[in-house]
């Protein structure tokens, strides 16, 4: 009819097949962001799940000790008198940072309570016949001993524990794929070092020499000696 126009059908050139088109860039960015947030949420939940009551045994975890037999490698005779022992405790605050990255990205900080003992002893292995003298009546004896020494610190695993451990994002991701025993070994070594330093500043060796003197005096008095002199050099 005159005065009416008809809508032309779209030509073949005007049609576009979108079946193979790539998704919009904003959609890809949104998907990546959601994945990153999900990973961070899982990491946070993994570190905090132990704080929720009742969730510790949610998955029915079991422990199995499959350790093989312990082998005796050697036996060594000791020629020393363990005369005193000191109990020590130290709170280690150990932080390890990356040089050019913030702590939230890369770095660890561990708060560790280390408890252990240090023994003090007098070594009898070097005592010669000239170091022990008696009079003709065998009523008086003089003994010359070396000064007391300190043993190595021995950490008690039942009283040593990690209070808190903060890790950067990269460190958390790394722990998902492999264990990091070096970090635990670093704090235990540091705790042992501080305990050893504290033992040197204590009166542990003096107490060991006092106890050694008392032991020898009691022993020789029981053998009939009335006068016993113990010196340390």
C-alpha positions in Angstrom: 0.0 0.0 0.0 1.0 3.6 -0.7 2.6 5.4 2.3 3.6 2.3 4.2 7.1 1.0 4.5 8.1 -2.5 5.2 11.0 -3.4 7.5 13.8 -4.9 5.5 15.0 -8.3 6.6 18.5 -8.2 7.9 21.0 -9.0 5.4 23.5 -11.8 5.7 26.3 -9.2 6.2 24.5 -7.6 9.2 24.2 -10.9 11.2 26.9 -11.9 13.6 27.4 -15.4 15.0 28.3 -14.9 18.7 28.6 -18.6 19.6 32.4 -18.6 19.5 32.9 -15.1 20.9 35.2 -14.7 24.0 33.6 -13.6 27.2 33.9 -10.0 28.1 37.1 -8.9 29.9 35.2 -7.7 32.9 33.7 -11.1 33.3 37.1 -12.8 33.3 38.4 -10.3 35.9 35.4 -10.9 38.1 35.9 -14.7 37.9 39.6 -14.4 38.8 38.8 -12.1 41.7 36.2 -14.5 43.1 38.8 -17.4 42.9 41.4 -15.3 44.7 38.9 -14.4 47.5 37.9 -18.1 47.8 41.5 -19.2 48.2 42.2 -16.5 50.8 39.0 -17.5 52.7 40.1 -21.2 52.7 43.6 -20.1 54.0 42.0 -18.1 56.8 39.6 -20.8 57.7 42.4 -23.3 57.8 44.3 -21.3 60.4 41.2 -20.4 62.5 39.2 -23.7 62.5 40.9 -24.9 65.6 39.4 -21.9 67.5 35.9 -23.1 66.8 34.6 -25.6 69.5 33.7 -29.0 68.3 35.3 -28.7 64.8 38.6 -30.2 65.8 37.3 -33.8 65.4 34.8 -33.0 62.6 36.6 -35.1 60.1 37.5 -37.9 62.4 41.2 -37.5 62.3 43.4 -40.3 63.6 47.1 -40.6 64.4 49.3 -43.6 63.6 52.8 -44.1 64.7 54.7 -46.2 62.1 58.2 -45.4 63.4 60.7 -48.2 62.8 62.9 -49.7 65.6 65.3 -47.4 67.3 69.0 -48.3 66.6 71.7 -48.1 69.3 74.6 -46.4 67.5 77.2 -46.2 70.3 77.8 -46.3 74.1 80.1 -43.9 75.7 81.4 -44.2 79.3 81.0 -41.0 81.3 83.7 -40.0 83.8 81.9 -37.0 85.3 79.7 -36.2 88.2 76.4 -34.5 87.3 76.2 -32.2 90.3 73.5 -29.7 89.4 70.7 -29.0 86.9 68.9 -25.8 86.1 65.4 -25.4 84.6 64.9 -22.5 82.2 62.1 -21.0 80.1 62.3 -18.4 77.4 59.8 -16.7 75.1 61.3 -16.5 71.6 59.9 -13.8 69.3 61.4 -14.6 65.9 60.6 -12.6 62.8 61.9 -13.2 59.2 61.2 -10.6 56.6 61.7 -10.2 52.8 63.8 -7.3 51.8 61.5 -5.7 49.3 58.1 -7.1 50.1 55.7 -6.2 52.9 55.0 -8.6 55.8 51.5 -9.3 54.5 53.0 -10.7 51.3 56.1 -12.4 52.4 57.4 -12.9 55.9 56.9 -14.9 59.1 56.8 -14.1 62.8 56.7 -16.9 65.4 56.1 -16.6 69.1 57.5 -19.7 70.8 57.9 -20.8 74.4 61.0 -22.9 75.0 61.5 -24.7 78.2 64.4 -27.0 79.0 67.2 -27.9 81.3 71.0 -27.4 81.5 73.2 -29.7 83.6 76.4 -28.8 85.2 79.1 -31.4 85.9 82.7 -32.0 87.1 84.9 -34.0 84.8 86.9 -36.7 86.6 88.5 -38.2 83.5 91.6 -35.9 83.7 92.4 -36.4 87.4 95.8 -37.9 87.9 97.6 -39.4 91.0 99.2 -36.0 91.7 95.7 -34.5 92.1 94.9 -36.6 95.1 97.2 -36.6 98.1 96.9 -38.0 101.6 99.0 -37.8 104.7 100.8 -40.8 106.2 98.0 -41.5 108.7 95.4 -41.4 106.0 93.3 -39.0 108.0 93.7 -36.0 105.8 93.1 -35.8 102.0 93.5 -33.0 99.4 91.8 -33.3 96.0 92.3 -31.0 93.1 89.5 -30.9 90.5 88.8 -29.0 87.3 86.1 -26.4 87.4 82.6 -27.4 86.7 81.3 -27.2 83.1 77.9 -26.7 81.6 76.2 -29.4 79.4 74.1 -28.7 76.3 70.6 -27.4 76.7 67.9 -30.1 76.5 64.5 -28.7 75.4 61.5 -30.4 76.9 58.9 -31.1 74.1 56.1 -31.4 76.7 56.7 -27.8 78.0 57.8 -26.2 74.7 55.2 -25.0 72.2 54.3 -22.4 69.6 52.0 -19.6 70.9 51.4 -17.9 67.6 52.7 -17.9 64.0 51.9 -15.2 61.5 52.7 -15.8 57.8 52.5 -13.7 54.7 50.4 -14.7 51.7 53.2 -16.3 49.8 54.3 -18.3 52.9 50.8 -19.6 53.4 50.5 -20.7 49.8 53.9 -22.4 50.0 52.8 -24.4 53.1 49.9 -25.8 51.1 52.4 -27.7 48.9 55.2 -28.5 51.2 56.2 -28.6 54.9 58.7 -26.1 56.2 60.6 -27.7 59.0 63.4 -25.1 58.8 61.2 -22.5 60.4 60.5 -24.7 63.5 64.1 -25.7 63.7 65.1 -22.0 63.7 63.1 -21.1 66.7 64.1 -24.2 68.7 67.8 -23.5 68.0 67.2 -19.9 69.1 65.5 -21.0 72.3 68.4 -23.4 73.1 70.9 -20.6 72.5 69.1 -18.2 74.8 68.8 -20.9 77.5 72.6 -21.7 77.2 73.4 -18.0 77.6 71.2 -17.8 80.6 72.9 -20.8 82.2 76.3 -19.1 81.7 75.1 -16.1 83.6 73.6 -18.2 86.4 75.3 -19.7 89.5 74.8 -23.2 88.1 78.5 -24.1 87.9 79.2 -22.7 91.4 76.3 -24.9 92.7 77.8 -27.9 91.0 81.2 -27.4 92.6 79.5 -27.0 96.0 77.6 -30.2 95.6 80.7 -32.1 94.3 82.7 -30.9 97.4 79.9 -32.1 99.7 79.7 -35.5 97.9 83.5 -36.1 98.2 83.6 -35.0 101.8 80.8 -37.3 102.7 82.5 -40.2 100.9 85.9 -39.7 102.4 84.6 -39.2 105.9 82.8 -42.5 105.6 86.2 -44.0 104.7 87.8 -42.7 107.9 89.3 -39.4 106.8 88.7 -36.6 109.2 90.0 -33.7 107.1 89.1 -33.3 103.4 90.1 -30.3 101.2 88.7 -30.0 97.7 90.0 -27.3 95.4 89.2 -26.4 91.8 91.7 -25.2 89.3 
